[in-house]
């Protein structure tokens, strides 16, 4: 089975971009150490600082589900919730046959 790709698009509330950046940075660093997490990138557009895109790759659904139960993620989610205006999460499969 191909790897699981998680694509998350987040719009932060006005004035919350800097606080969110600190939280997501810490979450990304911790996530990269999880078994089954192959990539966790935080992407931003300098012209739209309130928009953040996450690009994550996991070995499989079980690795992603474990990520969602990780203590660091649960702490991040609770702290970030009041800073987020909208969030969209897409589950994709890596099309590369070697992936």
C-alpha positions as CSV (number, residue, x, y, z in Angstrom):
1,X,0.0,0.0,0.0
2,X,1.3,3.5,-0.8
3,X,2.1,6.0,1.9
4,X,-0.6,8.2,3.4
5,X,-0.3,11.9,2.6
6,X,-2.1,14.4,4.9
7,X,-2.6,17.9,3.4
8,X,-3.9,20.4,6.0
9,X,-4.9,24.0,5.1
10,X,-5.3,26.3,8.0
11,X,-6.4,29.9,8.3
12,X,-5.6,31.5,11.6
13,X,-7.7,34.2,13.2
14,X,-6.6,37.8,12.8
15,X,-3.5,38.5,14.9
16,X,-2.9,34.8,15.7
17,X,-0.4,33.9,13.1
18,X,2.7,34.4,15.2
19,X,1.4,32.5,18.2
20,X,0.2,29.7,15.9
21,X,3.7,29.6,14.2
22,X,5.3,28.8,17.5
23,X,2.9,26.0,18.3
24,X,3.0,24.4,14.9
25,X,6.8,24.5,14.8
26,X,7.0,22.6,18.0
27,X,4.4,20.1,16.9
28,X,6.2,19.5,13.6
29,X,9.5,18.9,15.3
30,X,8.0,16.4,17.7
31,X,6.0,14.7,14.9
32,X,9.1,14.1,12.8
33,X,10.4,11.8,15.6
34,X,7.3,9.6,15.6
35,X,7.6,6.1,14.2
36,X,5.9,6.0,10.8
37,X,6.1,9.8,10.1
38,X,8.3,10.2,7.0
39,X,7.8,13.9,6.5
40,X,6.1,16.9,8.2
41,X,6.5,20.2,6.5
42,X,5.0,23.5,7.5
43,X,4.5,25.7,4.5
44,X,3.7,29.4,4.6
45,X,3.2,32.2,2.0
46,X,4.9,35.4,3.1
47,X,2.1,37.4,1.4
48,X,-0.6,35.6,3.5
49,X,0.9,35.1,7.0
50,X,-2.5,33.9,8.3
51,X,-2.5,30.9,5.9
52,X,-0.5,27.7,6.7
53,X,-0.3,24.5,4.8
54,X,1.0,21.2,6.3
55,X,2.3,18.5,4.2
56,X,2.7,15.2,6.1
57,X,3.6,11.7,4.9
58,X,3.0,8.6,7.1
59,X,3.8,4.9,6.4
60,X,0.1,4.1,6.7
61,X,-3.2,5.0,8.4
62,X,-2.1,3.4,11.7
63,X,0.9,5.7,11.9
64,X,-1.3,8.8,11.3
65,X,-3.8,7.6,13.9
66,X,-1.0,7.1,16.4
67,X,0.1,10.7,15.6
68,X,-3.3,11.9,16.5
69,X,-3.1,10.2,19.9
70,X,0.5,11.4,20.7
71,X,0.7,13.6,23.8
72,X,2.5,16.4,21.9
73,X,-0.2,16.5,19.3
74,X,-3.1,16.6,21.8
75,X,-1.4,19.5,23.6
76,X,-0.9,21.3,20.3
77,X,-4.5,20.8,19.2
78,X,-5.9,22.1,22.5
79,X,-3.6,25.2,22.4
80,X,-4.1,25.9,18.7
81,X,-7.9,25.5,18.6
82,X,-8.7,29.1,19.7
83,X,-6.2,30.5,17.1
84,X,-7.7,28.7,14.1
85,X,-10.4,30.2,12.0
86,X,-10.8,27.4,9.4
87,X,-9.1,24.1,8.8
88,X,-9.3,21.6,6.0
89,X,-7.7,18.1,6.2
90,X,-7.3,15.9,3.1
91,X,-6.1,12.3,3.1
92,X,-4.3,11.3,-0.1
93,X,-2.2,8.4,-1.2
94,X,1.3,8.9,-2.6
95,X,1.1,8.1,-6.3
96,X,4.8,7.2,-6.6
97,X,4.9,3.4,-7.1
98,X,8.1,3.4,-5.0
99,X,6.4,5.3,-2.2
